[in-house]
């Protein structure tokens, strides 16, 4: 194959009107429209790389603008020049001297960097004709380490320690790959317990999920204490006490309220309490973990870079590490977080509540099992059963487990017709909604 050159980047503001059915709703985000700043890397060979960063509707245009700006870093570059120096590529996005002031390594800029880095990895995997998890699993420790930026984290994880973790996991890789291909990776469902769902809908969805083989469930909490417990008991009535139940407050409480509410929710026997307080409050999480024990504390979907994760580990502030595929700077930074989690012996259970996140994180968990942690103990991937029909290579679930992707790439390419229909604001789905709102307004007058 001739040398692959990135000739252009297209960026799309993509939004799905999920708020109409309370899909994705929680105590803080009550009307989310699952959305994405989506990019396509075009090349001289016709091969494409796809990437996105997840958003909730309004403000997606800011990520789009940042992504369009950062696109100049890859335009005109060969794929090889990027993949041979992944750390240099990543720093070209995060260290841009004047743009860096808007970060650094956090916020809108970092979200855009994640989309672009993931798109390059998608292109890389397609060029190698492998699904991303297979590409990563086939790399030698030296290759993985060359993609990890140890700046700011080498006080917690030195390169030689990371190398030892990767080398130790070389034994048994083939057997673990065979396990993944045969059995898949364990998952839990959030789709039964969104905040805006009625009691009847929660009961029905729990019943249906049990019939489909699910044994792990998550419920959104953070409302009235009595109502949270009542809703939790409804889930327990449906799923029983041998199946796992997690609860998620989505950052609703201050530290002292979080301690009190977590203790109250202990009556539900939760497998973990997720995001009990502000995601930046590392010491607050440490106090909640200490004072609400033995309930495990989980967080990570809003941790904006590897430095935050480092401090959560160092402070012994979490029991469960919830990486996000595009909140941090894509695959590169998640490799660093997986390695730190392995050193600190904290299980990784990725966040996947959003458009494309299930498609993304299955690859990262598979790599973690094959090449880093070498275990599935206490590890699950979140699953939400929404919007997968829009993907060329959607996730496949069987009896509560992810089946491994087989198509080359990062499984994130969205169908052309969906890009056209849900492009904001000119897509047909949004034009139809605007026409409906206009008709309602006119009839009211």
N, C-alpha and C positions, 0 to 999 in steps of 0.2 A: 504494500500500500504506500502511496506517495505521502510525503510529510503532511500532517494535518495542520492547517492554519485556520485560526479563528478569524473569519472575515467580517462578521457583524454580530450584534446582539440586539434581540428584540425583547422589549419589556411590556408586560400586559398587567393592567389592573383588573383582577379577576375576583368577583364576589358572588356568593351564593346566598339567597334569601332564607337562611335557616331560622331566622328569628320568628318567622310566621308560625312555626310549630314548636317553639321553645327549645329546639335542638341546640345543645351547647350551653344552655342557661345554667347559671350558678348564682350564688348569693351576691356576687359582686358584678358579674357580667350577665345581666338579666335578659338582654335582647341581642345576642351576637349574630352577625351575619358572617359565617365562615368565609374567609377571603384569603387572598394571596397576592403578593407581588411576584409575578411569574416571569422567568426569563428563558430565552432560547438562544443558545450559541450556535451560529451558523458557520460552516466551514467550507473550504475549497473542495472537499471530497463529497459533500452532500450529507455527511454524518452530522448529527446535531447533539448538543448537550442541553439537558433541561434541568431547571432548578427553581425552587420557590422558597419564600419565607411566609409563614403563617401570620395572619392578622384577623381582626374581628369586624371589619367593615370600614367605618369612617377612619380616615388617616392612612389608609392603604396607599393613597396617592403620594404620601411622603416617602414611603419605602420605595415606590416606583421611581421617584425622582432621584433618590440616593443610588439606586441600582443603575439607572441610566448614567449617572455620573461615574460610578466606579467601573462601568463597562470599558472605559478607555484603557484600563490596566490589561485587559485580555485581548482587545481588538488588535489584530495584526500579528499576534504572538502565535508561535507554534505550540501545539499541545505538549510536545516533549519539553520545551523550555519551561513550562509550568510544572509538569509532573516531576521533573528532575530536581526541582528546587521548590518544594511545596511550602517550606517555611518562608522562603524569600517571596513567593507569590502572596502568601497570607499577609506578610508584613507590608507588601506594596499596597494592600487595601487598608490595613489598620494603622499604618505609620505615615500616611500622606500628611505632610507637615501642617498645612492650614486646615484641611478637612478634619484632621485628628482632633482638633479643638472641640468638635461637635460630639466626640465620644469621650475619652478614647475607649475602644472596645466595649461599647455598650450602646443601647438605644437603637434608633432608626438606622444609623450607619452600620452597626454590627449585624442587624437583621439583614440588611442588604448584602453585606459581605458574606453572610451565611448562604444566601441564595446563590450568589455567584460562585463561591467555592464548591458548593454542592453540584452546580451545573458542570463545573470542570471535572469533578469526580465521575459524574454521570457519563460525560463524553469519554473520559479515560476508560471506564468499564466497557462502554460500547465498542471502543476501538480495540480492546482486548478480547471482545466477544464473551464477556463473563458478567454475571450479576455482580453487583458491587461486593456483596459479602464474600463471594468466591474469590474476587480479585484481592481483597484484603487478606483473606485467610491463606492465600497462596504466597503472600509476601514473606520474605525472611525478616527477622527482627531488625536488622540494619535498615531495611527499606521502610518499615513502620516508623522507626525512630527518626528517620530523615524527614518525616512529615509532621513531627511534633515540635512545637515551639516551647522550649523549656524556660524561656525568659519569664520571670516572675513566679515560677513554681519550683525552681530547682532547690529551694530551701526545704521543700516538702517531698519532692521526688527528683532524685538525681538521675541523669541519663543512664548511668550504670545500673541503678536500681530497676529502672524501666526495662532495660535489656535483660536483666535476670528474670523478671516476670515473664517476658515474652519467650525467653529461652526455656524456662521451666515448662511452659505450656506447649512446647513443640512435641513433647511425648504424648501420644494418644490423639493427635489431631485427626488423623484419618478415621479413627473410630468415632470421634465426636461429630465429624461431618456426616458419617453414615447415620448416626442417631438423628441429626437434624433432618436429613433427607427421608428418613423412615417415619419419625414421630412428630416433627415440627417443633415449635417452641411454645411453651405455655403462655396463656394470655388471660386477661380479665376484661369484663365488659363494663363500660360506663353508660351504655345506651339505655339501661333500664331506669336510671335514677337522676335524670336531669332535674334541676330545681323547679322548673315551671310545669312539670308533669303532674297530672291529677293522680289521686290515690288509685283510681280504677286503672289508669294507664300503667302505673308502676306495677300493680298486681299482674296485669295481663302480660307485660313485657318480661317480668320475672318468670312467669309460668312458661312463656315461649322460649326464653333463654335456657331454662332447665331442660326443656325437651330437646334443645339443640346441643346439649352436652356441657353447658357452662357450669363451672363450680366456683368461680370467683366473680364478685360483683362490687361495684362502687356506687355510693349514694352521695349526692351533693347536700351539704348541710350549711349552716350559717344563718339560718332564720331564727324564728322564735324557738327558744329551747324546748318547750313542750312539744311544739310541732315537729322539730327535728327528731326527737325521740319517737314520736308517734309514727312518723314516716319510716324511721329506721326499723321499728317493730313490724311494720307492714312488710318490709323486705324480708326480715327474719322469718315471719310467718310463712312467706312463700318459699324461701330458699333453705330454711332449716338452720340448724346450728353447727352442722358439720362442714358446710360450705363456707368459704371465706367472704367477709364483708369489709370493705374499706370505706372510710368517710373522708370527705374533701370539703374544706371550708373556703378554699380559694382566697386566702389572705384576709378574711373578713374581720378578724378580731385583733385587739391589742394583746400583749403578752399575758397579762393577768386574767383577762377574760378567756383567752385561749386555754390556759391551764384549767380554769373552772369548767369550761365547756367540754374539754377533752375528758376530764374526770367524769362528768355526767354521762357522756356518750360511751363510757366504759361498759354501761349496761348492755350495749349492743355487741360486745366482744369484738371490737374492730381489729382487723389485721394491721392497719395503720391509720393514723390521722395525718391527712395531707394538707399542706400549706395552711397551718393554723394562724399564721400572722404575716406581717410584711416580709416579702421574700429577701429584702436586704438586711434584715435584722438577724444576723448570725448569732449574736450573744442571746437574743431573745429566744431563738430556737433552742439553744443549749439549755436555757432555764426551763423552757416548756418540757423538753425531753427529760430533764432531771426530775421535775416536779409532777409530771403526768405519767411517769413510769408505772407499770411496765408497758404501756401502750407505745408502740413504735411511732416515730415521727418521720414523715417523708416530705421532701421538697426538691425543687430543682428546675421545674419548667420555666420559672422566671429568673433563674440565675443567669446573669448576662455574660459571664466569661469564666475561664478556668481558674482565675484568681479567687472568685467567690467560692467556687467548689473547694478549692484548696483550703480556705479558711473554715468552711463548714466541716471538713474532715478533721482539720487540726483542732478545732474547738469541740470535737465530739458532739456536734449539734444535730446530727441526723442519723437515723437508722437505715433509711432507704434513700438512695440517690436516684433522682428522676431526671435523667438527661433529656434534652430536647434536641431534635435533629437540626433545627435552624434558629433557635434563640441565640446560641453561641455561633461562632464562625464556622459552621459546617462540620464536615468530617474531620478536618485537621484537629480542631479544638476538642471534639468529642473523643478522639483517640487519647488525648492528654488526660481527659477526665476519667475515661475507663481505666487507664493505667493507675491514676491516683486512687480510684475507688478500690482497685485490686490491692494496692499496697496497704490501705487503711482498712481492708476487709469489710467494706460496706457494699451490700448487694445493689446492683443497678437494675431498676425497673422503669423503663423509659416512659415519658409522657407521650401520648399519641392522640389527645383529644383535639382534633382539628383537621382541616382539609390537607390530605397528603402525608400527614405525620405517621399514620400507620404504615403507609407504603415505604416511607423513609426508614423508620427505626427498626423494622424487622432485620434490616441488614446489619445495623450496629449491634443488636443483641446477639445475632448469629456469630458475628466476628468476636464479640466478647467471650462467648462460650467456647469457640474453637481455639482462639489464640491468646486470650488474656486470663479470664477467671477460671476457665476450664470446668465450670459447674453451672447448673441451673437451679441449685438450691436457693429457695426464697426469692427466686427471680421470675418475673412475669412481665409481659408487654401489655400496655393498655390497648384496648380496642374499642372503637366506636363504629357502629354500622351505618355510617352516613357518607354519601358522596363518592363511594368507590366506583360507581358506574361510569364516572367521568374519566377514569384512568385507562390507559392502554394496557398496563400490566397491574391490575388491581390486586390487593391482598387476597389471599385465599385462606379461609378458616375452616377447620374441621374439628368438631367436638371440643371447642374451646382452646384450640392451638393454631398458631400461625404455620402454614405450610411454606416451605422455603421458595423464594423467587427463582425462576429458571431463565428468564429472559435477560439478555445483556443490559447493563445500566443500573440505575438507582431507583427504578420502578416509579418515577415521578412524572413521566410524560402524560399530559392531559390531552384528551381527544380534541381534534381540531374543531369539531362541531360544538363542543362544550366551551372552548375558548371563545368561539364566536358568539354563542348565546349568552354567556355570563360575563362577557367583557363589560366593565363599568365605565361610563354610564350608557354607552351606545348599544350594548347587547340587547337582543330581543327580550330576554327575561326582565331587564330593567326598564325598557321602553313600555312593556306591557304593564308593569307595576305603576309607572308614572301615569299612564293613560287611565288606569283604574282609580288612582288617587284623585285625578282631575275630575273624573266622572262623579265620584262620591262628593267632592267639594261642590260641584255644580248642582247636584241634586239637593244638597243641603240648603242651597240658596233659592 
